[in-house]
Amino acid sequence: MAVRFAELVDDFLDALRAAKRSEHTLSGYRNDLYGIAGRIVGTMPAADPTDPDPAGELGASRPLESLEQRVARLAVDDLTPRSLRRGFGSWASDHAEGSLVRAWTVWNRFFSHLVDDEVLTRNPMKSVPKPKLPQTAPRSIRHDNPAALLMATAAAVDPRSKASKRWPERDVALVATFCVTGIRLAEAVSLNLDSITGPAGARRLQVTGKGKKDRALPVQPGLESILDRYLATREERHGPRAIDDPNAALLVHYDGSRLTPARIQYVIEQLYKRAGIRSAVPGGALVHALRHSFASLAVEYGADVVELRDLLGHSSLATTSRYLDANANRLREAVAGHPSQRAVDAFR
């Protein structure tokens, strides 16, 4: 009897769970596996209604059988290169490129697991063309110096807010941290007081990024001073115990609780509006736009792709190279200064 697809999926997800993958990740994997599986059975021929054998091959299932029932009876032998190509072709018809790339990656890993477990002898995904994710330009803020403008705005008193909810030192620290480190929103939320390490004048920010990968970012004197000032006002607001626990959140709300992603997004958006640059911020990239702006400016002022990859916590140079592509003028200057280019210019 052929091994059922559903049984293999459960085994695959159990293996990922043992590797400490999050339930959110597992849910995404399951959705991609069953999503493509649904397209695969949907492209297979329906049965003859007079077929007396409901337990026959998948392609001979009864017409009234639901899609879920057909997927439940899907066997590993049905996952041929041809059926997979049809399934992915159907998926590509109404899904974005990013979804298609992610689904291909999930299925490739699923089959690699089956090969490792000796359920299959080869990975059929090698016969399914791997989709390419189109390169998109980083969505930076369309302003020459957003950091200076936003910090000045954060430091100024907002007359529309209640006095009890004004905390300019915290807001300045929030903006400065994003603008000079390029960290992600989730990384900022997870920062604790002990994330700041090292002696005064040589401090570092210990950041845990995607895949629980840690990296240490340099804290320059300016950011160090801003963070110290913010922590001093935090002690004034909530007492010495507020900064005694090294595991306490670094960035907190007015009541001393850890800032949530939604709250940080709200604070940053309000600063954009007060600064008059909300329209200059790409849609859907409130905090991430600060990360993009940091990276683009870092390239413009001399950071190479490897240095930028380490600062941003990217796992691939291909991801980081987008910022080089977005700085065409700098690349043109680099080529113009190349000895071979000078020789060509002199020869013409």
N, C-alpha and C positions, 0 to 999 in steps of 0.2 A: 504493500500500500504506500502510495506517494506521501511524502511529508507535507503537511499543510503549511501554507504561507503564514497564517496567523500564529501557529505554534512556533515557527522560526522567528517571527517578529518578537514574540514574548521573550524568547531565549536571548535574542540580540539586545533587547532593552534591559534585561536582567544583567547582562554583562556590562553594559554602560552604567547601570546603577551601582554595580560593584566597584566601578572605577570612579565613583563619587560624582557622576554627572548630575546636574540639577534636574529636578522634576520638570521645570520649564523646558529644558533642553530635550528631555525624554518625550515630552508632549509634542514638541515640534517635530522630532524624528518620527514619532508614530503618525502624525498627520501627513507628513510627506510620503511615508511608506504606503499608508492606506489610500492616500489621494491618488497616487500613480496606479496602485493596484485596481482602484475603481475604474480608471481610464482603460487599463488593460482588459478587464473583463467586458467593458463597454464596447471595445473594438472587436471583440470576438463574435463570431456568428451565433445567432440565436438558434434555439432548437426547433425541430419540427414538432408541432403541437401533438402529433400522434405518437411521438416517441414514448414508449412505455417505461423507459429506464431513467428515472430521475437521478440515479446515482452514477450516471455515465460520465463521459468526459465533460470538462467545463463548457466547451462549445456546444454541447448537446443538452444543456440545462433547459428546463421548461420556460416558455416565454413569460409566464406569470411570476416567475421567481424574481424576488427583489435583487437589486444590485448588492445589497449587504449579504444576502444569502450566497450569491455567486462568488463574492470575494471570500466568504467564509470557506467555500469549497475549493478555492484556488490552491493549487499544489505547486511545489517548487519546480516541477517538470514543465509547468505552463509558462514559466518565466524564461522564455527563449529570447535571443537577441532580437528576433523579428517582433515578438509581442511587446518587448520593452521599447523598441523604437516607435511602435505605434502608440503606446501609452504615453511616452514623453512627447510625441508629436501632438497628441490631443491636449496634453497639459499646457504645451507652449501656446496653443491657440487662444487661451484666455487667462494666461498668467504672465506677470512681468518677468523680465530677464533675470532679476535677482532671485525670484522664487524658483525659476527653472534651474539655475545654477545650484541653489541650495538643495533642491530635490535630487539632482544628479549626484551631488556629493554624498548625501545620505544613503542613496541606493548603492553607490560604489562602496561605501563603508560597510553596508549591510552584507553585500556579496563577499567582500574581503573576509568578513567574520565567518561566513559560511564555508569559505575555502579553508580558513584556518582550522575550523572544526571538522573539516573533511566531509562536509555535507555535499559540497560541489568540488569538482576538480579544477574549475577555472571560473574566472569572474566574467560574466556575460556583458558587463558594462563596458568592457573594452570594445564592444561592437556598437555601442551607442555613442554618437558624437557628443563630446563634452561641450556644452554651451559656453560662450564667453560673455563675461559681464562687461558691458561697455564702460569705458573710462568716462567718468563725469568730473567736471571741474569742481574743486572744493568750493563750498558755499561760504565764502568769507563775507565779512561786513564791508559794505561799500563806503568806507570812510578812511581817511589817511591815518588817523591815530585814534582808534576807538578806545584804547585803554586810558589815555589821558582824559578824554571827554567823559567816559563812564565813571572814573574814579573821582573826578571833580564833581560830577552830578551826585554820586553817592555821599560825598563829604558834605554837601550842602544840605541845609535843613529843608525838608519837604513840608510846607505849610499845610498840606492836605491831610497829613497823617497825624494820629494822636501822639501826644508827647511820650506816652508810655511805650509806643511802638517804634519810636525813632531810635535807630542804633547805627549811626553812620560809620562807626569804626568797624562793625561787623560787615556792613555792606561793602566798604572799601576793601576789606580783607578778602571777601568773596570774589569781587571783580579782579583784584590783583592776582589772586591765586590762579584763576582761570587764564588770565591774560599772559602770565609769564611762565606758566608750566605746561599749558595745553592739555591738562588732564580732562578726562571724560566726566560727565555728570555723575555717573554711578561711582566713579573713583573718588570724587569729592565727597559724596555722601558717606562713604565708608571710612574716611580719614578719622583717626583718633588723635588724642593729644600726643601719644607716643609715636605718631607718624613723623613728628619732627624730631630728628636725631642729630647728633654731633654737637660740638662746642659752638659757642657764639662766634660768629664770623665765618664759620665753615659748616653751617647746618645743611641738612638734606631733608627732602620730603620722601618718605617711604610710601610708595603707591602700589596697591594691588590691582592689577588690570584684568583684562579678559583671560579666561583660563587660569585664574588665580596666579598669574605670573607677576612677580614683584619687580619693581625697578626703583632706583634711587635718583631723584631729581635734585639738582643743585638749587639751594635757596640763597639768592643774592642778598646783599645787605638791605636793599630797599624793601623786598618782601619780608625779610626777617623783622625789620622795624615795624612794618604794618601789622604783622601777625602779633608781635609783642604788645603793641598798643591795643589791638583788639582783645587780647587775653587779659590785659590789665582792666579794661572796662567790663569784661565778663566777670572778673573777680569782684569788682565793685557792685555789679548788679546781683550776683548770686552767691557771693561769699567765697572764701578761700577753698572750700570743698569742691567748688565748681571746676577747679583746675588741678585738683590733687590726684584724681583718679586717672592714670595713664590710658586706661581703656575707654574713657569718656570721649564723646564725639568732639572733634575739633570745631566743626561749624554747627552752631545751634540756633534754635528759634528764640523768640523773646522770653519764653518761659523756661529756657534751658534745655529743652528736648532737642534731639538730633534733627537737623534739617532734612526734610524729605525731598525727593526729586521734584515733586510738584511745587513745593514751596520755593525751592531755588529757582525754578523756571519762572515763577510768578515775580520774585524779587528782581531777576534780571530783566524781564520784560518791562516792568515798571520803570526801571532805570533807562531802558531804551526810549521809552515814551517821554520821560522827563528830559532826556538829553536831546530829544527831537530827531532821533535816527531810527525809529521803529521801522520806517519804510525802507531803510537801507539794509535791514537784516533779512536774509533769505527766509522764506516761509518754512516752518517746521524745523528750524535750526537755531532756536533761541540761544541755548548754552553752547551747542556744538559749533555755532558760528564763531565763538571766541576761540575755540580749539583750531578751527580752520585758519582764522586770522593769525594766530600765534605761529602756526606752521608755515604759512605763506611768507610772513615777515622774517621768520628764521632763515628760510632759504634765500630771501632777498638780501639778507645781511651776512651771508657766508656759510651757513650750516650746510654740510653735505648730506647726501641721502641716508648714509649709515648713521650719522649723528642724529638726524631727525627721526629715523626709525626708532632709535633707542629712547629718545625723549618722549615720543608719542606712544611707545609700547606696541608698535605694530609687529605682527608676526612675519610679515612679508615685505620685502623691498618694493614689490609691485604696487602695494597700497600706498606707500610713502611717495613713490615716484610721481603720483598725481600732482604733488606740489611743485615738482620740477617742471612738469608740463605746463602748469599754470603760471610759471615765471619765465615766459618765452624770452623776454628782454635780457634777463640774466644769462640764459643759455646762449643767446646770440652773442653777447659780450665775451662769454667764455670761449666760444668757437673762434671769434674774431682775434683773440689773443693767442691762439694756438700757433706754435712755430710753423706747422705745415700750412696753415691758412695764410700766415704772413708770407711764406714762400710763394704760394699761389698768387697772392695779391701783387707781389713784386714782379712776378713773371709776366703778368697779363699785359 
